[in-house]
C-alpha cells in the first residue's frame, strides 16, 4: 500500500512532503507539521501541537 511505501521511505531517511486533512495520519506519519490557513502559516512544529492548535481554533469558531 502507499502507507507501506511511506514507512519504507521514512526508514531510509528520505524527506517526504505529506499533504492531508486527516489529522490522525498527520500525527502518525509526520515528524513536523505545518498548518496553512488562507495561504499563510497558522502554526508549525510537532504534529500533536499543531493539531491541538487547529482543533482549538475550529472548535471555537462560530458556524455561519
N, C-alpha and C positions, 0 to 999 in steps of 0.2 A: 504494500500500500504506500501511498505518498507519505504517511506518517512514519513508516519504517525508513523510508529514504531520508526524511528529515533527521531522524535519530542517527542514521549512519553518517550523514554529513556532519552532525554535531560531534560525534565521536572522533571524527577525523580533524576536528578543529576548524572546519570550514565556516566562514561567516554566512549567515542566512538572513535575508530580509523576509519576514513573515508578516503578511497583512491580513488582519482578521477582525471581525466583530465578535468573535467567540471568546469571551473573557476567560473561560476555563482553559481553552487552548493556549491563550497568551501566557497564562500563569504556568502551564505545564511545559511549554516548549521554549520560552524566551528567558534570556539572562538579563535583558534590558528592554524596556518598553517606552514607546513614545505615543502619547495621546494627542491627536490632531483634532482641533475644533475650528471650523471655518477657515481652514488653511493655515492655522497658527498652532504652535506647540502650546498645549494647555498644561501638560505635565510630562515628565520623563524621569526614568530611574528604574528601580526594582519593579518588576511587573506587579507584585502584590500591592505596592504603594500606589502605583498608577491606577490600577483597577479600583482600589479603595477611593481614591480621589474622584474618579469618573463616576462611580456609583453614588457617592455623596452628592455630587452635582445633579445627577439625573433624578435622584430621589427627592431633592429639594426644589426642583424646577416645576412650577405650576403648569398643568396642562392647559391647552387652549380650548 
